[in-house]
Amino acid sequence: MAKMEAKDNASERAADVQVAIRLEYATLAWMVLEFVSSVALGLLSGSLLLLAFGLDSLIELTSAAVMLWRLRAEFGGDAGRDKIQSAEQRAARGTGYLLYALAVYVAASSAYGLAVGHRADAGESIWGLAIGVIAIVAMPWLAYYKRRLASLERLNSKSLRADAAEAASCAYLSAVLVVGLLLSRLLGWWWLDSVAALVLIPFIVIEGHEATSEESEVVDD
């Protein structure tokens, strides 16, 4: 009976991992689109907020790729726990340092924009608004299902919960993006783009700290 229950639990866990893999593929697809479009539009329009949002998407894309590798390795049995844990811990630290670098970039770019009276081109910001609105709708959905899946007793994945938190953070950053671009376009407040970008810094730094923290665990038993 015990062996049968263990086998059932293993099968259910494998099914959970499969669902998590599908969610990570969806995350990767969106993050690629979000990164490319946000950076391209940010460069065309000169929007610091769009550029910062796009670079943050690159960080989340990297995180999703690592999470996908971890899940596929477990599902396929291609790597042992120690190997997966070591690789993810190195990737987590690297991602954290990239986030710190992003915070410095946003701070410097925003300060420069405010100092020289930088004005973003509102034409491309329309497409930026569209990206933000889609992210506001999509990312909470991904965060909800990842968090619910990670909380299941048979999976109980800390790394998936952290990934869900990043998705929720992306939704919040998307709201900042939309509000910043919308008010800048409607009211002509040229400085709002730089100020709204500065709002992102505390959240980027917090994510960086969590990624580099020695206490964070990325692989579970």
C-alpha positions as CSV (number, residue, x, y, z in Angstrom):
1,M,0.0,0.0,0.0
2,A,2.8,2.4,0.9
3,K,4.6,1.7,-2.3
4,M,1.4,2.3,-4.3
5,E,0.8,5.6,-2.5
6,A,4.4,6.7,-3.2
7,K,4.0,5.8,-6.8
8,D,0.8,7.8,-7.0
9,N,2.5,10.8,-5.4
10,A,5.4,10.5,-7.9
11,S,2.9,10.4,-10.8
12,E,1.0,13.4,-9.5
13,R,4.2,15.3,-8.9
14,A,5.3,14.5,-12.5
15,A,2.0,15.9,-13.7
16,D,2.5,19.0,-11.7
17,V,5.9,19.5,-13.1
18,Q,4.5,19.1,-16.6
19,V,2.0,21.9,-16.0
20,A,4.7,24.1,-14.6
21,I,6.8,23.5,-17.7
22,R,3.9,24.7,-19.9
23,L,3.6,27.8,-17.7
24,E,7.3,28.5,-18.1
25,Y,7.1,28.2,-21.9
26,A,4.3,30.7,-21.9
27,T,6.4,33.0,-19.7
28,L,9.4,32.7,-22.0
29,A,7.3,33.4,-25.1
30,W,5.9,36.6,-23.6
31,M,9.2,37.8,-22.1
32,V,10.9,37.5,-25.4
33,L,8.2,39.6,-27.1
34,E,8.1,42.1,-24.2
35,F,11.9,42.5,-24.1
36,V,12.4,43.0,-27.8
37,S,9.4,45.3,-28.3
38,S,10.0,47.4,-25.2
39,V,13.7,48.0,-25.9
40,A,13.1,48.7,-29.6
41,L,10.3,51.2,-28.8
42,G,12.3,52.7,-25.9
43,L,15.2,53.4,-28.3
44,L,13.0,54.8,-31.0
45,S,11.0,57.0,-28.6
46,G,13.8,57.8,-26.2
47,S,11.6,56.6,-23.3
48,L,13.8,55.7,-20.3
49,L,10.7,54.0,-18.7
50,L,10.3,51.7,-21.7
51,L,14.0,50.9,-21.8
52,A,14.1,50.1,-18.1
53,F,10.9,47.9,-18.4
54,G,12.5,46.1,-21.4
55,L,15.8,45.4,-19.5
56,D,13.8,44.1,-16.5
57,S,12.0,41.8,-18.9
58,L,15.4,40.4,-19.9
59,I,16.2,39.6,-16.3
60,E,12.8,37.8,-16.0
61,L,13.5,36.0,-19.3
62,T,16.7,34.6,-17.9
63,S,15.0,33.6,-14.7
64,A,12.3,31.8,-16.6
65,A,14.9,30.0,-18.7
66,V,16.7,28.7,-15.6
67,M,13.4,27.6,-14.1
68,L,12.5,25.7,-17.2
69,W,15.8,23.9,-17.3
70,R,15.3,22.9,-13.7
71,L,11.8,21.6,-14.3
72,R,12.8,19.7,-17.5
73,A,15.8,18.2,-15.8
74,E,13.6,16.8,-13.0
75,F,10.9,15.6,-15.4
76,G,13.3,13.9,-17.7
77,G,15.7,12.6,-15.0
78,D,18.6,14.1,-16.9
79,A,20.4,15.6,-13.9
80,G,20.8,15.0,-10.2
81,R,19.5,17.2,-7.5
82,D,23.0,18.5,-6.6
83,K,23.8,19.4,-10.1
84,I,20.5,21.3,-10.6
85,Q,20.9,23.1,-7.3
86,S,24.5,24.2,-8.0
87,A,23.5,25.5,-11.5
88,E,20.5,27.4,-10.3
89,Q,22.3,29.0,-7.4
90,R,25.0,30.3,-9.7
91,A,22.3,31.6,-12.1
92,A,20.4,33.2,-9.2
93,R,23.5,35.1,-8.1
94,G,24.2,36.2,-11.6
95,T,20.6,37.4,-12.1
96,G,20.8,39.3,-8.9
97,Y,23.9,41.2,-9.9
98,L,22.3,42.0,-13.3
99,L,19.4,43.5,-11.4
100,Y,21.7,45.6,-9.3
101,A,23.3,46.8,-12.6
102,L,19.9,47.6,-14.0
103,A,19.1,49.7,-10.9
104,V,22.2,51.7,-11.4
105,Y,21.4,52.2,-15.1
106,V,17.9,53.3,-14.4
107,A,19.1,55.8,-11.7
108,A,21.8,57.2,-14.0
109,S,19.5,57.5,-17.0
110,S,16.7,59.1,-15.1
111,A,19.1,61.6,-13.5
112,Y,20.5,62.5,-16.9
113,G,17.0,62.8,-18.4
114,L,15.9,65.2,-15.6
115,A,19.1,67.2,-15.9
116,V,18.9,67.8,-19.7
117,G,15.1,68.1,-19.9
118,H,14.9,64.9,-22.0
119,R,11.6,64.4,-23.8
120,A,10.3,61.1,-25.0
121,D,8.5,60.8,-28.4
122,A,4.9,60.1,-27.6
123,G,4.3,58.3,-30.9
124,E,6.0,55.1,-30.0
125,S,4.7,55.3,-26.5
126,I,1.3,54.2,-27.8
127,W,2.7,50.8,-28.6
128,G,4.4,50.8,-25.2
129,L,1.1,51.4,-23.6
130,A,-0.3,48.4,-25.4
131,I,2.6,46.2,-24.2
132,G,1.9,47.3,-20.6
133,V,-1.8,46.7,-20.8
134,I,-1.3,43.2,-22.1
135,A,1.2,42.5,-19.3
136,I,-1.1,43.8,-16.7
137,V,-3.7,41.2,-17.8
138,A,-1.4,38.3,-18.5
139,M,1.2,38.4,-15.7
140,P,-1.2,38.2,-12.7
141,W,-2.8,35.1,-14.4
142,L,0.7,33.4,-14.7
143,A,1.6,34.4,-11.2
144,Y,-1.7,33.0,-9.7
145,Y,-1.3,29.6,-11.4
146,K,2.4,29.3,-10.6
147,R,1.8,30.2,-7.0
148,R,-1.1,27.8,-6.7
149,L,0.9,25.0,-8.3
150,A,4.0,25.7,-6.1
151,S,1.9,25.5,-2.9
152,L,0.6,22.0,-3.6
153,E,1.9,19.7,-0.9
154,R,3.3,17.2,-3.3
155,L,5.3,19.8,-5.2
156,N,6.0,22.5,-2.5
157,S,8.5,24.3,-4.7
158,K,10.2,27.4,-3.3
159,S,11.8,28.2,-6.7
160,L,8.4,28.1,-8.4
161,R,7.0,30.4,-5.7
162,A,9.9,32.8,-6.3
163,D,9.2,32.7,-10.0
164,A,5.5,33.5,-9.3
165,A,6.6,36.5,-7.3
166,E,8.6,37.7,-10.2
167,A,5.5,37.4,-12.5
168,A,3.5,39.4,-9.9
169,S,6.3,42.0,-9.8
170,C,6.2,42.3,-13.6
171,A,2.5,43.0,-13.4
172,Y,3.2,45.8,-10.9
173,L,5.9,47.3,-13.1
174,S,3.6,47.1,-16.0
175,A,1.1,49.3,-14.1
176,V,3.9,51.8,-13.4
177,L,4.8,51.8,-17.1
178,V,1.2,52.4,-18.2
179,V,0.5,55.1,-15.8
180,G,3.8,56.8,-16.5
181,L,3.4,56.7,-20.3
182,L,-0.3,57.7,-20.2
183,L,0.2,60.7,-18.0
184,S,3.3,61.8,-19.9
185,R,1.3,61.6,-23.2
186,L,-1.9,63.3,-22.0
187,L,-0.4,66.0,-19.8
188,G,2.8,66.6,-21.6
189,W,4.8,66.2,-18.4
190,W,8.2,65.5,-19.9
191,W,9.8,64.8,-16.5
192,L,7.3,62.1,-15.6
193,D,9.1,59.4,-17.8
194,S,12.3,59.8,-15.7
195,V,10.5,60.0,-12.4
196,A,8.3,56.9,-13.1
197,A,11.5,55.0,-14.0
198,L,12.9,55.9,-10.7
199,V,9.9,54.2,-9.0
200,L,11.1,50.9,-10.4
201,I,14.4,51.0,-8.5
202,P,13.3,49.8,-5.1
203,F,11.5,46.8,-6.6
204,I,14.5,45.9,-8.8
205,V,16.9,46.2,-5.8
206,I,14.6,44.0,-3.7
207,E,14.5,41.3,-6.4
208,G,18.3,41.5,-6.7
209,H,18.7,41.1,-3.0
210,E,16.5,38.0,-2.9
211,A,18.3,36.5,-5.8
212,T,21.8,36.9,-4.3
213,S,20.7,36.1,-0.7
214,E,22.6,33.1,0.7
215,E,19.4,32.0,2.4
216,S,17.4,31.6,-0.8
217,E,16.9,28.1,-1.9
218,V,16.2,27.4,-5.6
219,V,15.7,23.6,-5.6
220,D,13.5,21.7,-3.2
221,D,13.6,18.1,-2.0
